[in-house]
Amino acid sequence: MLALKEGGRTTGVAYRLPDDEIENELSLLWKREMITGCYLPTWCRLSLDDGRTVNALVFIMDPVTRCMSLTPAFR
């Protein structure tokens, strides 16, 4: 698992869910990401390469979770 510390910044991929599948896809995404209890789901503004800014659901590592203590970089 990779995570950024608070104030970090990264580049990556933002996926747009199809309107007609959003409920089902969000349910699957939520189940996959939240099973460990390591994340704080948060809505964030993202700047895309084409200059647009969008709202996106991101999963931020909870700094007080035991998952952080298992990651060698954070010991």
PDB file of N, CA, C and O in Angstrom:
ATOM      1  N   MET A   1       0.843  -1.165   0.000  1.00  0.00           N
ATOM      2  CA  MET A   1       0.000   0.000   0.000  1.00  0.00           C
ATOM      3  C   MET A   1       0.890   1.230   0.000  1.00  0.00           C
ATOM      4  O   MET A   1       1.881   1.280   0.729  1.00  0.00           O
ATOM      5  N   LEU A   2       0.551   2.210  -0.800  1.00  0.00           N
ATOM      6  CA  LEU A   2       1.272   3.475  -0.821  1.00  0.00           C
ATOM      7  C   LEU A   2       0.366   4.560  -0.279  1.00  0.00           C
ATOM      8  O   LEU A   2      -0.846   4.530  -0.492  1.00  0.00           O
ATOM      9  N   ALA A   3       0.948   5.517   0.422  1.00  0.00           N
ATOM     10  CA  ALA A   3       0.165   6.615   0.973  1.00  0.00           C
ATOM     11  C   ALA A   3       1.051   7.846   1.096  1.00  0.00           C
ATOM     12  O   ALA A   3       2.269   7.730   1.239  1.00  0.00           O
ATOM     13  N   LEU A   4       0.445   9.013   1.039  1.00  0.00           N
ATOM     14  CA  LEU A   4       1.151  10.264   1.256  1.00  0.00           C
ATOM     15  C   LEU A   4       0.897  10.740   2.669  1.00  0.00           C
ATOM     16  O   LEU A   4      -0.190  10.547   3.216  1.00  0.00           O
ATOM     17  N   LYS A   5       1.903  11.363   3.259  1.00  0.00           N
ATOM     18  CA  LYS A   5       1.692  12.024   4.534  1.00  0.00           C
ATOM     19  C   LYS A   5       0.923  13.312   4.268  1.00  0.00           C
ATOM     20  O   LYS A   5       0.863  13.785   3.133  1.00  0.00           O
ATOM     21  N   GLU A   6       0.331  13.882   5.331  1.00  0.00           N
ATOM     22  CA  GLU A   6      -0.432  15.116   5.210  1.00  0.00           C
ATOM     23  C   GLU A   6       0.393  16.190   4.514  1.00  0.00           C
ATOM     24  O   GLU A   6       1.573  16.377   4.811  1.00  0.00           O
ATOM     25  N   GLY A   7      -0.240  16.885   3.595  1.00  0.00           N
ATOM     26  CA  GLY A   7       0.430  17.947   2.847  1.00  0.00           C
ATOM     27  C   GLY A   7       1.147  17.440   1.605  1.00  0.00           C
ATOM     28  O   GLY A   7       1.715  18.225   0.845  1.00  0.00           O
ATOM     29  N   GLY A   8       1.121  16.133   1.399  1.00  0.00           N
ATOM     30  CA  GLY A   8       1.787  15.551   0.238  1.00  0.00           C
ATOM     31  C   GLY A   8       1.047  15.862  -1.048  1.00  0.00           C
ATOM     32  O   GLY A   8      -0.077  16.364  -1.040  1.00  0.00           O
ATOM     33  N   ARG A   9       1.697  15.553  -2.139  1.00  0.00           N
ATOM     34  CA  ARG A   9       1.118  15.799  -3.459  1.00  0.00           C
ATOM     35  C   ARG A   9       1.555  14.672  -4.383  1.00  0.00           C
ATOM     36  O   ARG A   9       2.659  14.144  -4.256  1.00  0.00           O
ATOM     37  N   THR A  10       0.697  14.317  -5.294  1.00  0.00           N
ATOM     38  CA  THR A  10       1.027  13.242  -6.223  1.00  0.00           C
ATOM     39  C   THR A  10       0.362  13.486  -7.561  1.00  0.00           C
ATOM     40  O   THR A  10      -0.511  14.345  -7.684  1.00  0.00           O
ATOM     41  N   THR A  11       0.768  12.742  -8.544  1.00  0.00           N
ATOM     42  CA  THR A  11       0.073  12.729  -9.825  1.00  0.00           C
ATOM     43  C   THR A  11      -0.444  11.318 -10.030  1.00  0.00           C
ATOM     44  O   THR A  11       0.134  10.357  -9.520  1.00  0.00           O
ATOM     45  N   GLY A  12      -1.505  11.196 -10.757  1.00  0.00           N
ATOM     46  CA  GLY A  12      -2.085   9.880 -10.966  1.00  0.00           C
ATOM     47  C   GLY A  12      -3.179   9.918 -11.994  1.00  0.00           C
ATOM     48  O   GLY A  12      -3.169  10.742 -12.909  1.00  0.00           O
ATOM     49  N   VAL A  13      -4.118   9.026 -11.837  1.00  0.00           N
ATOM     50  CA  VAL A  13      -5.222   8.878 -12.776  1.00  0.00           C
ATOM     51  C   VAL A  13      -6.529   9.132 -12.038  1.00  0.00           C
ATOM     52  O   VAL A  13      -6.745   8.618 -10.940  1.00  0.00           O
ATOM     53  N   ALA A  14      -7.392   9.922 -12.646  1.00  0.00           N
ATOM     54  CA  ALA A  14      -8.741  10.143 -12.113  1.00  0.00           C
ATOM     55  C   ALA A  14      -9.719   9.442 -13.048  1.00  0.00           C
ATOM     56  O   ALA A  14      -9.700   9.670 -14.258  1.00  0.00           O
ATOM     57  N   TYR A  15     -10.558   8.605 -12.498  1.00  0.00           N
ATOM     58  CA  TYR A  15     -11.539   7.870 -13.295  1.00  0.00           C
ATOM     59  C   TYR A  15     -12.906   8.517 -13.151  1.00  0.00           C
ATOM     60  O   TYR A  15     -13.326   8.869 -12.048  1.00  0.00           O
ATOM     61  N   ARG A  16     -13.588   8.669 -14.264  1.00  0.00           N
ATOM     62  CA  ARG A  16     -14.967   9.154 -14.243  1.00  0.00           C
ATOM     63  C   ARG A  16     -15.879   7.954 -14.374  1.00  0.00           C
ATOM     64  O   ARG A  16     -15.742   7.143 -15.290  1.00  0.00           O
ATOM     65  N   LEU A  17     -16.818   7.854 -13.438  1.00  0.00           N
ATOM     66  CA  LEU A  17     -17.775   6.749 -13.468  1.00  0.00           C
ATOM     67  C   LEU A  17     -18.951   7.119 -14.360  1.00  0.00           C
ATOM     68  O   LEU A  17     -19.425   8.255 -14.322  1.00  0.00           O
ATOM     69  N   PRO A  18     -19.424   6.177 -15.158  1.00  0.00           N
ATOM     70  CA  PRO A  18     -20.596   6.440 -16.000  1.00  0.00           C
ATOM     71  C   PRO A  18     -21.821   6.745 -15.135  1.00  0.00           C
ATOM     72  O   PRO A  18     -22.058   6.079 -14.127  1.00  0.00           O
ATOM     73  N   ASP A  19     -22.594   7.757 -15.536  1.00  0.00           N
ATOM     74  CA  ASP A  19     -23.768   8.151 -14.759  1.00  0.00           C
ATOM     75  C   ASP A  19     -24.706   6.988 -14.470  1.00  0.00           C
ATOM     76  O   ASP A  19     -25.249   6.892 -13.370  1.00  0.00           O
ATOM     77  N   ASP A  20     -24.901   6.107 -15.441  1.00  0.00           N
ATOM     78  CA  ASP A  20     -25.853   5.012 -15.264  1.00  0.00           C
ATOM     79  C   ASP A  20     -25.294   3.868 -14.405  1.00  0.00           C
ATOM     80  O   ASP A  20     -26.026   2.933 -14.078  1.00  0.00           O
ATOM     81  N   GLU A  21     -24.024   3.931 -14.041  1.00  0.00           N
ATOM     82  CA  GLU A  21     -23.395   2.894 -13.215  1.00  0.00           C
ATOM     83  C   GLU A  21     -22.853   3.429 -11.897  1.00  0.00           C
ATOM     84  O   GLU A  21     -22.240   2.689 -11.127  1.00  0.00           O
ATOM     85  N   ILE A  22     -23.080   4.715 -11.638  1.00  0.00           N
ATOM     86  CA  ILE A  22     -22.413   5.351 -10.501  1.00  0.00           C
ATOM     87  C   ILE A  22     -22.746   4.691  -9.159  1.00  0.00           C
ATOM     88  O   ILE A  22     -21.850   4.488  -8.339  1.00  0.00           O
ATOM     89  N   GLU A  23     -23.997   4.359  -8.926  1.00  0.00           N
ATOM     90  CA  GLU A  23     -24.378   3.758  -7.647  1.00  0.00           C
ATOM     91  C   GLU A  23     -23.694   2.404  -7.451  1.00  0.00           C
ATOM     92  O   GLU A  23     -23.129   2.141  -6.390  1.00  0.00           O
ATOM     93  N   ASN A  24     -23.744   1.563  -8.452  1.00  0.00           N
ATOM     94  CA  ASN A  24     -23.127   0.247  -8.372  1.00  0.00           C
ATOM     95  C   ASN A  24     -21.605   0.344  -8.247  1.00  0.00           C
ATOM     96  O   ASN A  24     -21.008  -0.341  -7.416  1.00  0.00           O
ATOM     97  N   GLU A  25     -20.979   1.184  -9.059  1.00  0.00           N
ATOM     98  CA  GLU A  25     -19.526   1.311  -9.041  1.00  0.00           C
ATOM     99  C   GLU A  25     -19.016   1.919  -7.738  1.00  0.00           C
ATOM    100  O   GLU A  25     -17.995   1.480  -7.207  1.00  0.00           O
ATOM    101  N   LEU A  26     -19.725   2.931  -7.215  1.00  0.00           N
ATOM    102  CA  LEU A  26     -19.325   3.511  -5.936  1.00  0.00           C
ATOM    103  C   LEU A  26     -19.451   2.500  -4.802  1.00  0.00           C
ATOM    104  O   LEU A  26     -18.627   2.478  -3.888  1.00  0.00           O
ATOM    105  N   SER A  27     -20.472   1.675  -4.865  1.00  0.00           N
ATOM    106  CA  SER A  27     -20.643   0.626  -3.852  1.00  0.00           C
ATOM    107  C   SER A  27     -19.467  -0.350  -3.878  1.00  0.00           C
ATOM    108  O   SER A  27     -18.921  -0.697  -2.831  1.00  0.00           O
ATOM    109  N   LEU A  28     -19.080  -0.788  -5.068  1.00  0.00           N
ATOM    110  CA  LEU A  28     -17.942  -1.705  -5.198  1.00  0.00           C
ATOM    111  C   LEU A  28     -16.639  -1.039  -4.743  1.00  0.00           C
ATOM    112  O   LEU A  28     -15.841  -1.651  -4.034  1.00  0.00           O
ATOM    113  N   LEU A  29     -16.431   0.202  -5.149  1.00  0.00           N
ATOM    114  CA  LEU A  29     -15.238   0.937  -4.762  1.00  0.00           C
ATOM    115  C   LEU A  29     -15.166   1.091  -3.245  1.00  0.00           C
ATOM    116  O   LEU A  29     -14.113   0.883  -2.641  1.00  0.00           O
ATOM    117  N   TRP A  30     -16.285   1.453  -2.639  1.00  0.00           N
ATOM    118  CA  TRP A  30     -16.347   1.646  -1.185  1.00  0.00           C
ATOM    119  C   TRP A  30     -15.997   0.341  -0.456  1.00  0.00           C
ATOM    120  O   TRP A  30     -15.198   0.340   0.480  1.00  0.00           O
ATOM    121  N   LYS A  31     -16.593  -0.745  -0.886  1.00  0.00           N
ATOM    122  CA  LYS A  31     -16.319  -2.040  -0.242  1.00  0.00           C
ATOM    123  C   LYS A  31     -14.851  -2.421  -0.367  1.00  0.00           C
ATOM    124  O   LYS A  31     -14.265  -2.947   0.580  1.00  0.00           O
ATOM    125  N   ARG A  32     -14.254  -2.164  -1.516  1.00  0.00           N
ATOM    126  CA  ARG A  32     -12.853  -2.526  -1.736  1.00  0.00           C
ATOM    127  C   ARG A  32     -11.909  -1.672  -0.902  1.00  0.00           C
ATOM    128  O   ARG A  32     -10.982  -2.196  -0.286  1.00  0.00           O
ATOM    129  N   GLU A  33     -12.133  -0.371  -0.875  1.00  0.00           N
ATOM    130  CA  GLU A  33     -11.201   0.535  -0.209  1.00  0.00           C
ATOM    131  C   GLU A  33     -11.405   0.638   1.300  1.00  0.00           C
ATOM    132  O   GLU A  33     -10.449   0.889   2.033  1.00  0.00           O
ATOM    133  N   MET A  34     -12.620   0.451   1.768  1.00  0.00           N
ATOM    134  CA  MET A  34     -12.903   0.691   3.182  1.00  0.00           C
ATOM    135  C   MET A  34     -12.829  -0.570   4.043  1.00  0.00           C
ATOM    136  O   MET A  34     -13.036  -0.496   5.255  1.00  0.00           O
ATOM    137  N   ILE A  35     -12.542  -1.712   3.447  1.00  0.00           N
ATOM    138  CA  ILE A  35     -12.512  -2.977   4.195  1.00  0.00           C
ATOM    139  C   ILE A  35     -11.443  -2.974   5.294  1.00  0.00           C
ATOM    140  O   ILE A  35     -11.635  -3.598   6.337  1.00  0.00           O
ATOM    141  N   THR A  36     -10.325  -2.285   5.074  1.00  0.00           N
ATOM    142  CA  THR A  36      -9.238  -2.294   6.050  1.00  0.00           C
ATOM    143  C   THR A  36      -9.418  -1.291   7.179  1.00  0.00           C
ATOM    144  O   THR A  36      -8.809  -1.432   8.240  1.00  0.00           O
ATOM    145  N   GLY A  37     -10.250  -0.279   6.959  1.00  0.00           N
ATOM    146  CA  GLY A  37     -10.416   0.771   7.963  1.00  0.00           C
ATOM    147  C   GLY A  37      -9.233   1.726   8.025  1.00  0.00           C
ATOM    148  O   GLY A  37      -9.078   2.456   9.005  1.00  0.00           O
ATOM    149  N   CYS A  38      -8.404   1.731   6.999  1.00  0.00           N
ATOM    150  CA  CYS A  38      -7.187   2.561   6.982  1.00  0.00           C
ATOM    151  C   CYS A  38      -7.384   3.938   6.351  1.00  0.00           C
ATOM    152  O   CYS A  38      -6.509   4.798   6.453  1.00  0.00           O
ATOM    153  N   TYR A  39      -8.512   4.148   5.708  1.00  0.00           N
ATOM    154  CA  TYR A  39      -8.692   5.379   4.935  1.00  0.00           C
ATOM    155  C   TYR A  39      -9.744   6.305   5.516  1.00  0.00           C
ATOM    156  O   TYR A  39     -10.670   5.883   6.209  1.00  0.00           O
ATOM    157  N   LEU A  40      -9.566   7.581   5.209  1.00  0.00           N
ATOM    158  CA  LEU A  40     -10.568   8.607   5.486  1.00  0.00           C
ATOM    159  C   LEU A  40     -11.094   9.058   4.127  1.00  0.00           C
ATOM    160  O   LEU A  40     -10.422   9.831   3.444  1.00  0.00           O
ATOM    161  N   PRO A  41     -12.277   8.599   3.715  1.00  0.00           N
ATOM    162  CA  PRO A  41     -12.810   9.015   2.419  1.00  0.00           C
ATOM    163  C   PRO A  41     -13.126  10.506   2.445  1.00  0.00           C
ATOM    164  O   PRO A  41     -13.754  10.998   3.382  1.00  0.00           O
ATOM    165  N   THR A  42     -12.693  11.213   1.422  1.00  0.00           N
ATOM    166  CA  THR A  42     -12.816  12.663   1.395  1.00  0.00           C
ATOM    167  C   THR A  42     -13.079  13.138  -0.026  1.00  0.00           C
ATOM    168  O   THR A  42     -12.510  12.608  -0.980  1.00  0.00           O
ATOM    169  N   TRP A  43     -13.942  14.138  -0.161  1.00  0.00           N
ATOM    170  CA  TRP A  43     -14.124  14.782  -1.455  1.00  0.00           C
ATOM    171  C   TRP A  43     -13.076  15.870  -1.598  1.00  0.00           C
ATOM    172  O   TRP A  43     -12.953  16.727  -0.723  1.00  0.00           O
ATOM    173  N   CYS A  44     -12.323  15.850  -2.680  1.00  0.00           N
ATOM    174  CA  CYS A  44     -11.252  16.820  -2.931  1.00  0.00           C
ATOM    175  C   CYS A  44     -11.395  17.423  -4.325  1.00  0.00           C
ATOM    176  O   CYS A  44     -11.987  16.823  -5.222  1.00  0.00           O
ATOM    177  N   ARG A  45     -10.842  18.620  -4.483  1.00  0.00           N
ATOM    178  CA  ARG A  45     -10.749  19.248  -5.797  1.00  0.00           C
ATOM    179  C   ARG A  45      -9.467  18.757  -6.447  1.00  0.00           C
ATOM    180  O   ARG A  45      -8.397  18.831  -5.842  1.00  0.00           O
ATOM    181  N   LEU A  46      -9.562  18.260  -7.667  1.00  0.00           N
ATOM    182  CA  LEU A  46      -8.401  17.795  -8.409  1.00  0.00           C
ATOM    183  C   LEU A  46      -8.182  18.681  -9.627  1.00  0.00           C
ATOM    184  O   LEU A  46      -9.137  19.094 -10.284  1.00  0.00           O
ATOM    185  N   SER A  47      -6.935  18.966  -9.920  1.00  0.00           N
ATOM    186  CA  SER A  47      -6.575  19.697 -11.137  1.00  0.00           C
ATOM    187  C   SER A  47      -6.144  18.676 -12.181  1.00  0.00           C
ATOM    188  O   SER A  47      -5.191  17.925 -11.974  1.00  0.00           O
ATOM    189  N   LEU A  48      -6.857  18.656 -13.304  1.00  0.00           N
ATOM    190  CA  LEU A  48      -6.552  17.717 -14.374  1.00  0.00           C
ATOM    191  C   LEU A  48      -5.538  18.316 -15.344  1.00  0.00           C
ATOM    192  O   LEU A  48      -5.365  19.534 -15.406  1.00  0.00           O
ATOM    193  N   ASP A  49      -4.875  17.451 -16.093  1.00  0.00           N
ATOM    194  CA  ASP A  49      -3.857  17.898 -17.053  1.00  0.00           C
ATOM    195  C   ASP A  49      -4.403  18.875 -18.089  1.00  0.00           C
ATOM    196  O   ASP A  49      -3.672  19.732 -18.586  1.00  0.00           O
ATOM    197  N   ASP A  50      -5.694  18.746 -18.414  1.00  0.00           N
ATOM    198  CA  ASP A  50      -6.268  19.630 -19.440  1.00  0.00           C
ATOM    199  C   ASP A  50      -6.729  20.972 -18.870  1.00  0.00           C
ATOM    200  O   ASP A  50      -7.347  21.773 -19.571  1.00  0.00           O
ATOM    201  N   GLY A  51      -6.422  21.212 -17.589  1.00  0.00           N
ATOM    202  CA  GLY A  51      -6.756  22.495 -16.973  1.00  0.00           C
ATOM    203  C   GLY A  51      -8.064  22.506 -16.198  1.00  0.00           C
ATOM    204  O   GLY A  51      -8.320  23.427 -15.424  1.00  0.00           O
ATOM    205  N   ARG A  52      -8.893  21.484 -16.403  1.00  0.00           N
ATOM    206  CA  ARG A  52     -10.151  21.429 -15.660  1.00  0.00           C
ATOM    207  C   ARG A  52      -9.894  21.093 -14.196  1.00  0.00           C
ATOM    208  O   ARG A  52      -8.895  20.461 -13.852  1.00  0.00           O
ATOM    209  N   THR A  53     -10.821  21.530 -13.340  1.00  0.00           N
ATOM    210  CA  THR A  53     -10.813  21.175 -11.930  1.00  0.00           C
ATOM    211  C   THR A  53     -12.101  20.420 -11.658  1.00  0.00           C
ATOM    212  O   THR A  53     -13.181  20.867 -12.044  1.00  0.00           O
ATOM    213  N   VAL A  54     -11.990  19.271 -10.991  1.00  0.00           N
ATOM    214  CA  VAL A  54     -13.162  18.440 -10.715  1.00  0.00           C
ATOM    215  C   VAL A  54     -13.175  18.039  -9.247  1.00  0.00           C
ATOM    216  O   VAL A  54     -12.142  18.041  -8.578  1.00  0.00           O
ATOM    217  N   ASN A  55     -14.365  17.695  -8.759  1.00  0.00           N
ATOM    218  CA  ASN A  55     -14.499  17.112  -7.427  1.00  0.00           C
ATOM    219  C   ASN A  55     -14.335  15.610  -7.561  1.00  0.00           C
ATOM    220  O   ASN A  55     -14.880  15.003  -8.482  1.00  0.00           O
ATOM    221  N   ALA A  56     -13.589  15.009  -6.651  1.00  0.00           N
ATOM    222  CA  ALA A  56     -13.358  13.572  -6.723  1.00  0.00           C
ATOM    223  C   ALA A  56     -13.330  12.975  -5.321  1.00  0.00           C
ATOM    224  O   ALA A  56     -12.897  13.608  -4.358  1.00  0.00           O
ATOM    225  N   LEU A  57     -13.801  11.750  -5.241  1.00  0.00           N
ATOM    226  CA  LEU A  57     -13.716  11.006  -3.993  1.00  0.00           C
ATOM    227  C   LEU A  57     -12.319  10.410  -3.915  1.00  0.00           C
ATOM    228  O   LEU A  57     -11.904   9.664  -4.803  1.00  0.00           O
ATOM    229  N   VAL A  58     -11.596  10.739  -2.853  1.00  0.00           N
ATOM    230  CA  VAL A  58     -10.254  10.196  -2.645  1.00  0.00           C
ATOM    231  C   VAL A  58     -10.226   9.480  -1.299  1.00  0.00           C
ATOM    232  O   VAL A  58     -10.998   9.791  -0.392  1.00  0.00           O
ATOM    233  N   PHE A  59      -9.330   8.530  -1.194  1.00  0.00           N
ATOM    234  CA  PHE A  59      -9.195   7.759   0.037  1.00  0.00           C
ATOM    235  C   PHE A  59      -7.848   8.107   0.659  1.00  0.00           C
ATOM    236  O   PHE A  59      -6.799   7.667   0.188  1.00  0.00           O
ATOM    237  N   ILE A  60      -7.893   8.904   1.725  1.00  0.00           N
ATOM    238  CA  ILE A  60      -6.703   9.411   2.391  1.00  0.00           C
ATOM    239  C   ILE A  60      -6.358   8.487   3.556  1.00  0.00           C
ATOM    240  O   ILE A  60      -7.229   8.101   4.336  1.00  0.00           O
ATOM    241  N   MET A  61      -5.079   8.139   3.665  1.00  0.00           N
ATOM    242  CA  MET A  61      -4.628   7.283   4.750  1.00  0.00           C
ATOM    243  C   MET A  61      -4.877   7.966   6.093  1.00  0.00           C
ATOM    244  O   MET A  61      -4.482   9.116   6.288  1.00  0.00           O
ATOM    245  N   ASP A  62      -5.524   7.271   7.006  1.00  0.00           N
ATOM    246  CA  ASP A  62      -5.767   7.783   8.353  1.00  0.00           C
ATOM    247  C   ASP A  62      -4.461   7.688   9.138  1.00  0.00           C
ATOM    248  O   ASP A  62      -3.956   6.585   9.347  1.00  0.00           O
ATOM    249  N   PRO A  63      -3.897   8.825   9.582  1.00  0.00           N
ATOM    250  CA  PRO A  63      -2.591   8.799  10.244  1.00  0.00           C
ATOM    251  C   PRO A  63      -2.585   8.108  11.601  1.00  0.00           C
ATOM    252  O   PRO A  63      -1.519   7.774  12.117  1.00  0.00           O
ATOM    253  N   VAL A  64      -3.748   7.891  12.181  1.00  0.00           N
ATOM    254  CA  VAL A  64      -3.779   7.232  13.498  1.00  0.00           C
ATOM    255  C   VAL A  64      -4.128   5.752  13.409  1.00  0.00           C
ATOM    256  O   VAL A  64      -4.207   5.072  14.432  1.00  0.00           O
ATOM    257  N   THR A  65      -4.333   5.257  12.218  1.00  0.00           N
ATOM    258  CA  THR A  65      -4.678   3.852  12.061  1.00  0.00           C
ATOM    259  C   THR A  65      -3.450   2.969  12.238  1.00  0.00           C
ATOM    260  O   THR A  65      -2.323   3.426  12.044  1.00  0.00           O
ATOM    261  N   ARG A  66      -3.657   1.733  12.597  1.00  0.00           N
ATOM    262  CA  ARG A  66      -2.538   0.809  12.754  1.00  0.00           C
ATOM    263  C   ARG A  66      -1.900   0.486  11.410  1.00  0.00           C
ATOM    264  O   ARG A  66      -0.773  -0.008  11.379  1.00  0.00           O
ATOM    265  N   CYS A  67      -2.575   0.748  10.311  1.00  0.00           N
ATOM    266  CA  CYS A  67      -1.993   0.514   8.976  1.00  0.00           C
ATOM    267  C   CYS A  67      -0.738   1.360   8.786  1.00  0.00           C
ATOM    268  O   CYS A  67       0.212   0.909   8.147  1.00  0.00           O
ATOM    269  N   MET A  68      -0.716   2.572   9.326  1.00  0.00           N
ATOM    270  CA  MET A  68       0.457   3.434   9.202  1.00  0.00           C
ATOM    271  C   MET A  68       1.645   2.830   9.936  1.00  0.00           C
ATOM    272  O   MET A  68       2.779   2.923   9.465  1.00  0.00           O
ATOM    273  N   SER A  69       1.398   2.218  11.076  1.00  0.00           N
ATOM    274  CA  SER A  69       2.506   1.666  11.855  1.00  0.00           C
ATOM    275  C   SER A  69       3.087   0.418  11.204  1.00  0.00           C
ATOM    276  O   SER A  69       4.202   0.015  11.533  1.00  0.00           O
ATOM    277  N   LEU A  70       2.351  -0.198  10.289  1.00  0.00           N
ATOM    278  CA  LEU A  70       2.842  -1.382   9.607  1.00  0.00           C
ATOM    279  C   LEU A  70       3.686  -1.056   8.392  1.00  0.00           C
ATOM    280  O   LEU A  70       4.345  -1.931   7.831  1.00  0.00           O
ATOM    281  N   THR A  71       3.667   0.209   7.984  1.00  0.00           N
ATOM    282  CA  THR A  71       4.388   0.644   6.795  1.00  0.00           C
ATOM    283  C   THR A  71       5.797   1.071   7.206  1.00  0.00           C
ATOM    284  O   THR A  71       5.934   2.017   7.981  1.00  0.00           O
ATOM    285  N   PRO A  72       6.856   0.406   6.714  1.00  0.00           N
ATOM    286  CA  PRO A  72       8.223   0.707   7.143  1.00  0.00           C
ATOM    287  C   PRO A  72       8.617   2.174   7.025  1.00  0.00           C
ATOM    288  O   PRO A  72       9.353   2.674   7.876  1.00  0.00           O
ATOM    289  N   ALA A  73       8.154   2.873   6.006  1.00  0.00           N
ATOM    290  CA  ALA A  73       8.538   4.278   5.807  1.00  0.00           C
ATOM    291  C   ALA A  73       8.022   5.179   6.916  1.00  0.00           C
ATOM    292  O   ALA A  73       8.542   6.279   7.103  1.00  0.00           O
ATOM    293  N   PHE A  74       7.020   4.743   7.651  1.00  0.00           N
ATOM    294  CA  PHE A  74       6.417   5.585   8.685  1.00  0.00           C
ATOM    295  C   PHE A  74       6.848   5.195  10.091  1.00  0.00           C
ATOM    296  O   PHE A  74       6.374   5.790  11.058  1.00  0.00           O
ATOM    297  N   ARG A  75       7.711   4.238  10.230  1.00  0.00           N
ATOM    298  CA  ARG A  75       8.146   3.813  11.570  1.00  0.00           C
ATOM    299  C   ARG A  75       9.130   4.794  12.145  1.00  0.00           C
ATOM    300  O   ARG A  75       9.608   4.605  13.264  1.00  0.00           O
TER     301      ARG A  75
END
